[in-house]
Amino acid sequence: MKFTINREEFLKGIMNAGRVTQNKVDPILSNLKLDLFEDKLTITASNGTLTIVTSIPAISNEKENIRNITEGSTLVSGRILTEIIRRLEGNEVYFEVLDDSLAKIESDNSSFKIGAMRSEEYRDLDLSIDGIKVELKASELTDAVNQVAFCASEKSSRPILAAVNLECNSQVLTFTATDGARLGRKELAVTNTEMFSVNVPSKSLSEVIKTITNEDTVNLYISDKKVVFEFKDTILVTTLIFGDYPNVKNIIPRNFYYFLEVNANEFLKAIEMGAITSNERENVVKVIMEEGKVSITSKSQQNGSSDIRLDLFRYTGERLEMSFNCDFVSTAIRSLKCQDVLISFVGEMKPFTVTNNNDGSVIQLITPVRTY
Amino acid sequence: MKFTINREEFLKGIMNAGRVTQNKVDPILSNLKLDLFEDKLTITASNGTLTIVTSIPAISNEKENIRNITEGSTLVSGRILTEIIRRLEGNEVYFEVLDDSLAKIESDNSSFKIGAMRSEEYRDLDLSIDGIKVELKASELTDAVNQVAFCASEKSSRPILAAVNLECNSQVLTFTATDGARLGRKELAVTNTEMFSVNVPSKSLSEVIKTITNEDTVNLYISDKKVVFEFKDTILVTTLIFGDYPNVKNIIPRNFYYFLEVNANEFLKAIEMGAITSNERENVVKVIMEEGKVSITSKSQQNGSSDIRLDLFRYTGERLEMSFNCDFVSTAIRSLKCQDVLISFVGEMKPFTVTNNNDGSVIQLITPVRTY
């Protein structure tokens, strides 16, 4: 295997792929697999859960990316290869597998020999593109993941809560994530009529949206064992988390009796300021709402007490006090990315929702904290 | 004690001082001491080694900084006070000590009550300004510390190596620091004729230069037990490290037989590129020099081997190979901040110097590493 490649294209490819390598569970996955066949270089990387396969065509848009091609495959350390290609300064890089255990990399005045392995040593991965196809705008998928994925929990004793549930029903694709104390839900209109429900690792989704920042559309292929994300010269394949996702349909209240409409920025500043005197580990603030007056307060033996009055708000309902985790509410508000936020309450100690008045497709549900 | 203060001036003062608070050794030092007397607010903070005292005059440049003054003193948590003042939005802040255990802070719609202590609880500190006075340009002091302090070592079993030695002799003030494997030395011309030698904690010097970024001159007051740095409305006082500083005078070679002149940028890139394949923990590269050819190489079982040829250099001497810690040399070169660097060698396994051809006041000395 040998080739001469445009350094920038090569770097883009290995950096894109290199993000999902890992070294902890299985050392073989610290490598990138390079396959040079049929006039393209394919780079494969995996962390065991998420796999990325990205290709650099020898010629694209009449530009020659790769020349001097002798076909072949190899495995090389993702970290070392990236470090070398990143630091080299020439326009082109020459890569050659000398034997099954050594690869040579050259550019301008610099020459490296690094360890290589036979590509057969790599983990066997199911990368077939099959299942129900769902076409999404890249921006829609990104928004959905950003508005929901942070509610998933890696730390729970229930592994299923590390997933975002993707459920399709009546041409609506619903993203749901919860850690037990908060829940995020986002609905996207799709043309699909198939029904499915899969639990996608939240971390895989977060990686996927990092790779699609410049894309228009992404095709998802949903099957029982995996989800494939496909765009341009790249596919990402994630395994699923098996098990039934908790039934959260009845958790979201239907009727509310207290409504607080606030300016997102002012409210964020106020609760974060109010939280300064909260117990550091809990970060709990209390909002005291009555007609014409809303204030935020926190109190702890250690740090003192605060009292922050809101300027911009509309409150409808009887007097109500509500204590909550400041981080949960501020993350929820920020994820909505809107100017005005509606917070709707059922009553004391009942979960409340944080929503955007102009966009009913996303709901953030938060469980209050009991304070004494 | 109560006062109304310009928020920005207050924030600047407590942030400047707050950097040196600490909580680990002595919890009382996590506080800021506020003293409001004689038409100025004095803020004191200390980490036990370095103490900063900065003042905000009630009126400066015809601008009223503090009004509504009732004199007094108090201790409040540096972290909480800074967090509150940083997040408040009004132009002015009202501060009042309610009793010996509580202080009130108000601005616009926000009100806080935080814990306070009697200022008598604070640690007794010797903040008298006495000793030999040395006047330095702030930029000179900053350069000297930046070029030398990184050679000191917190980790050595010899506490004295955590110091920068300041020695005055024949109107030359010499800064020296060494960790045993490298040494930095900088000479400054001064008008003083007194002789002294003191060991100033390297960390204290690094903090001092962070506070003088906007100053013209700094006055140092050197005595047996402490060094005072004075400028404008601020003094910093550091304790010293006792003991004799190692005699390093004879370590710096007088005669050299091999000379490598390089472009700093190209050489930095080359050694950092060469180090990619070094053993990760050791980060050692070898420079192979002969007339007309200089190359950098490293080799490890784990990462492979490199061979980087230099383009821009002038080498005088017989063939020489020299292995060294890449970080030591790159830190030394960067500290010189010059375009061309001269590296002078005595011979194999002998310490070598890294210097700026146009500035003899600073020398970096580095011990090579034995490789097999």
Interface residues (C-beta under 8 A of the other chain):
Chain A: S77 I80 E83 I84 R87 L88 E89 L102 N109 S110 S111 F112 K113 I114 G115 K269 E272 M273 I276 T277 Q302 N303 G304 S305 S306 D307 I308 R309 L310 D311
Chain B: S77 I80 E83 I84 R87 L88 E89 L102 N109 S110 S111 F112 K113 I114 G115 K269 E272 M273 I276 T277 Q302 N303 G304 S305 S306 D307 I308 R309 L310 D311
